[in-house]
Amino acid sequence: MNEEINKLQSDVHLYEDYINSIQFLEEFDGIFPAKQLGTITQDIIDDIKETH
């Protein structure tokens, strides 16, 4: 019984984390649209390559 309760609590925490990550990603997408984020990331990668 105790093991089942622990499993259920674990599942609930995972689901909460999932919901929070989706909400975060939606907010993040509003700040940095995917295409812009890809461009920014590529710029950072290019800068790293140039300096190393």
Secondary structure, DSSP 8 states (H G I E B T S, - for coil): -HHHHHHHHHHHHHHHHHHHHHHHHHHHHHHS-HHHHHHHHHHHHHHHHHH-
